[in-house]
Amino acid sequence: MDRIRKCAVSNICGGCQLQDLDYSEQLNYKQQKINQLFNKIIEPKTIIGADDPYHYRNKVQVAFGYEKKRVICGNYVESTHRIVEIKDCQLANQKANEIISDIKNLAVTFKIPIFNEYNYQGCLRHVMVRLSETTGQIMVILVTGSYVFPRKKDFIKSLLKKQPQITTIVQSINNRHTSMVLSDKFEVWYGKGYIEDKLNNLFFRISPTSFYQVNSKQVIKLYDCAIKAAKLKKNEIIMDAYCGTGTIGLSLAKAVKKVIGVELNKDAIRDAKINAKNNQITNAEFICADAGNYMQKMAAEKEKIDVVIMDPPRAGADNKFLNALVKLRPQKVIYISCNPYTQKGNINYLLKHFYKLESIQPVDMFPFTEHTETVAVLKHI
Ligand code: SAH
């Protein structure tokens, strides 16, 4: 891999912690970290790297602000609300970078007041772009502090003239003091209000707040690892815990008897149900619930689950979930994690409850950052 292209603002932004390493060094660094973390339990497999480590993010968001009365947009400097202006982020999809730059220029032309976090006045606060390289669909979400958006119709027309590939534009009204970018108040200004992505020959609908893996190329490799490791059989019942829009469960549904997906975000569950229907999958059921609560209910009812595939957020699974998991006693647990530290804690719990760790496979889903995804395979003894 060539020597890295140094980003102009990398020192201030903090988004790319591994900026100074070339890509093979980054992989080496991540491998060592995972090896050290798990060395007492198992020898991890060789990390699966990306073919192209640049411009992989299919979801890009920026904050808007003023710098000496000039409109700027970019990332917050870590742990602050100071914006570092970013013009061509090397992690972001390039089309998303272009769209964001056009929106910034239009905001200046249309004199859109930028939201002020101190007095809650103003309008444009953040922009999020979500896109699919496989279907070409692009969603722009304009996060505003007010309902009113000056000259909205002309703004939309000008944006679409510059970027005709945009398929939907949504407004999210967020005037609260919060670090969440999107609120739950949305207005669809143009198009369907969601995008679709094609993954593993299935179509997935993605709503503004639904979780969807940000690196579309690497996710194919990640899911492939998890699904192959599960060595599924036609008569098995699979639990897809923390299922998001149902991507993992639906990718494997045809190979098994039944899939049960559980997820907390109601929009993601609505997407998952629609995704099952649109892909003519009839043996998948999706439940909106806390995964720990739902697993406990299943354990109390002595339901039979053959394989649990779990993919919790960074905090890992809670005790309620783990407790119910060992009661349900699936033969296999495939644990996908974006935080190997909490994953290790959870694995230690399972090792004390009749599971053995068969493998750990690191996958680089986030080049240039500290983060590494890992797939652990556990078997009941
Ligand atoms: N497996 C999915 C999503 C993984 S991200 C995929 O690959 O796309 C983790 C998901 O867990 C998010 O969708 C989040 O909304 C969900 N989540 C967070 N806390 C949860 C909880 N307590 N119970 C169920 N789902 C939860």
Residues whose N, C-alpha, C, O or C-beta is under 5 A from the ligand:
A	BS01	SAH	F211 Y212 Q213 Y242 C243 G244 T247 V262 E263 L264 N265 A289 D290 A291 D311 P312 P313
